[in-house]
């Protein structure tokens, strides 16, 4: 469950809690703007705003905010805060907005919208002297770029830009495919794992991951991967891999990775070229998939693949090589 969904459940139930959000950063900081932590009556429930003495102070303020039903905006200069804690001087400043959960209808509705995974802007008033103010506005594709969180120019609002993480479709629910699906989900991707064998495509094996017990053609027709999506092919055989790659080469998919060796790459790509698959998408297929770390076990391979997915998501194209 994501943090927004947990906050929504608590707020809807009228349970005590507070949200802490990194609203502004300057200089070198351990966590980016937009990082969040949910605090309950006895301390941190989920998320983090940096750990150490910063987090301890935020929890203290969050407990006070729950009691007073008023938000706070606190500032931490990390040179002093971290020097004695971990012997590290980050040299930055963070401003953290801490708000008590509210049962106000609009507030609860906004949490529900934020938890839905829809791209949008969440705007929260810093001053609640006239009651809580929190709204959600959907974002178009052109408006998705920008800081994850900032304080408005008039200093009255904290504005958060919510953009759903990329979707990752993993073909193959064997040992390696399953490990990749779980690791990618743990890294925050929206993961779907597909396998036409019902005993492998068992939802009980993949908590928090969408499972499709279907043939590849059905999965691709329904999933419809595009430029913002990633597909990892880790099926049980060359024939299945070739069928899936052939279909993917005729789509505009942002990331395509294939589990296998350099020899497998040469054999499959030669066959696909002979069948008329477009040359440019074929050359972009990552085979062997993942960053080279000497991975051997399914779990190690999953770390390698997930690391490459993170680089694809976070780094500019010129830095991904």
C-alpha positions, 0 to 999 in steps of 0.5 A, spaced: 500 500 500 502 506 498 503 512 503 497 516 500 493 510 500 494 509 508 493 516 509 487 516 506 484 510 510 486 513 517 483 520 515 477 516 512 476 512 519 478 519 523 484 515 526 490 520 529 496 521 524 500 526 521 503 527 514 510 530 513 513 532 506 519 535 504 517 542 501 523 545 499 530 543 499 537 547 498 544 545 497 546 538 498 540 534 502 539 526 503 532 526 500 529 530 495 523 535 495 516 531 495 519 525 500 514 524 505 513 520 512 506 518 515 506 519 523 501 515 527 500 516 535 506 512 537 511 515 531 513 513 524 508 509 520 511 509 513 516 513 509 522 517 511 524 524 511 531 523 512 532 519 518 537 521 524 535 527 528 531 530 523 526 525 523 526 525 530 524 532 531 519 531 525 516 526 529 516 530 535 512 536 531 508 531 528 505 528 534 504 536 537 500 537 530 496 531 531 494 534 538 493 541 536 490 540 530 494 545 526 500 544 521 507 546 522 513 548 517 520 547 520 527 548 517 533 544 518 540 546 516 543 539 515 550 541 517 549 542 524 543 536 524 547 531 521 555 532 523 554 529 530 549 524 528 553 520 522 559 524 521 556 527 515 556 534 513 551 535 507 551 542 507 543 543 505 537 546 508 530 542 508 523 545 509 518 540 512 511 541 512 507 537 517 500 537 517 495 533 522 490 528 518 483 531 517 476 528 516 474 534 512 470 532 506 475 535 501 481 533 505 479 526 505 477 526 497 484 529 496 487 524 499 483 519 495 485 522 489 492 522 490 492 515 492 489 513 486 495 513 482 492 519 477 497 524 475 495 531 479 497 537 483 496 537 490 495 544 493 495 544 501 494 551 505 500 552 510 495 556 515 489 552 517 487 558 521 480 558 517 480 550 517 484 545 513 485 546 505 487 541 501 485 540 493 487 535 487 487 538 480 489 533 474 495 534 470 496 533 463 502 530 459 505 537 458 504 539 465 508 533 468 515 536 468 517 540 474 519 539 481 516 534 486 514 539 491 515 546 492 512 552 496 508 557 492 511 564 491 506 567 495 508 562 501 501 560 502 501 553 499 505 547 499 504 544 492 506 537 490 506 534 483 504 527 483 506 523 477 505 515 477 511 511 476 513 507 470 509 501 468 513 495 468 511 489 464 514 482 466 513 476 461 515 470 465 513 468 472 519 463 473 524 464 478 528 469 474 521 473 472 518 473 479 524 475 482 525 481 477 517 483 478 518 483 486 524 487 485 521 492 481 515 493 485 519 494 491 523 500 487 516 503 486 514 501 479 507 499 477 509 492 475 505 487 471 507 480 471 504 475 465 505 468 464 500 463 460 501 458 465 496 458 471 500 455 476 506 460 475 501 466 474 498 465 481 496 472 485 498 469 491 506 469 489 506 476 487 503 481 493 502 488 490 503 486 483 498 485 477 498 478 474 495 476 468 495 469 466 494 470 459 497 469 452 502 474 450 498 477 444 492 478 449 496 481 454 499 486 449 493 488 446 490 489 453 496 492 456 498 497 450 505 498 452 508 505 450 514 510 450 513 511 458 513 503 459 518 498 460 517 491 458 522 485 460 522 478 457 524 472 461 520 467 458 521 459 459 523 459 451 526 462 445 520 461 441 516 465 446 521 470 447 521 471 439 514 472 439 513 477 444 519 481 441 516 481 434 510 484 437 514 489 441 518 491 435 512 494 432 510 498 438 513 504 441 516 502 447 520 506 452 525 500 454 525 493 452 530 488 455 531 480 454 533 475 459 539 471 455 546 471 453 550 475 447 549 468 443 541 468 444 541 476 442 545 474 436 540 468 434 534 472 436 535 478 432 538 475 426 531 471 426 527 477 427 530 481 422 529 476 417 522 476 419 522 483 417 522 486 424 524 494 424 531 495 425 531 501 429 527 498 435 531 491 434 538 495 436 535 498 442 533 491 445 537 490 451 540 483 451 543 481 456 538 485 460 540 489 466 547 492 469 553 488 468 555 486 476 556 479 475 549 476 477 548 469 477 542 467 482 535 470 480 535 475 486 542 478 483 539 478 476 533 482 479 537 487 482 541 488 476 535 489 472 532 493 477 538 498 477 537 498 469 530 500 470 532 505 475 537 508 470 532 508 465 527 512 469 531 517 473 537 519 468 537 523 462 538 518 456 546 520 455 547 518 462 544 511 461 549 507 457 
